[in-house]
Amino acid sequence: MRADLLGTGRVAYFKHRGAPRGPWDIQLLKDGWTNANMVIAADINGNGRLDIAVAERGGNELRWWRNEGP
């Protein structure tokens, strides 16, 4: 089993390795971004893989991390 999660403030991607109580791997995408308040996981570019888009509260910043696969 695998589950993926996103966190805000520090924008990070957590990847579950398999066992429900087993370890998780973290990939920090952006650190120190305390105004990040909207995290969306969606197939933005239509390639069949979930991408990550993050918007900032009170600012003009939007970031997109494209999932190019393994």
N, C-alpha and C positions, 0 to 999 in steps of 0.2 A: 504494500500500500504506500502511496506517496501523496503528500499534500504540500501545497506551496502557499506561503503567506507573504503579505507586504506590511511594512510598518511605516508610520509617518514620523515627522520630526527628523530623525535620521532615516533616510529612505534606504531600505534594505530589502533584500529578497532572501527568504529562508526556504531551503529545500530539504524536505524530509527524505531520509535515506531508505526507509522501508519499514522497519519494525515500529509499531505505534509508540512505544516508549523509548525508542532508540535515539541516536543523535541527529541533530539538524546541522546543515551547513549554512553559513550566512555569507552573503555577498553584499557588501556595502556599496550602494550606488552613489549616494551623496551624503556627506556628513555635515552637521552643523546647519541644517536647513530647517529651522524651527517653525517657519511659516508655511511649510508644506502641509496642506490640509485635505487635499483631495487626491486619492490614489486610485487609479483605474487600471485593471488588467483586462485587456481586450485585444482581439486580433485587428489591429489598426490598419495594417498594410495588406491584409487579405492573403497571407502566406500560410494560414492554418496554425500558427503558433501565437500564444498569448504574448503581447507586448505590454510594457508598463508606461503609463502616462501619469505625470504628477503636476498639479497646479499649486500655486502659492496664494495664500490668503493675503489680501491687501497689497499685492504686487502685480507685476506684469510678467511673471516667469512661468513658463510651461516647459517641462522636459519630457522627452520621449526616449525610452530605451527599447530599441528594436531587438526582438528575439530572433537571432539568426540560426538557432538550433545548436546541436551538440558540436 
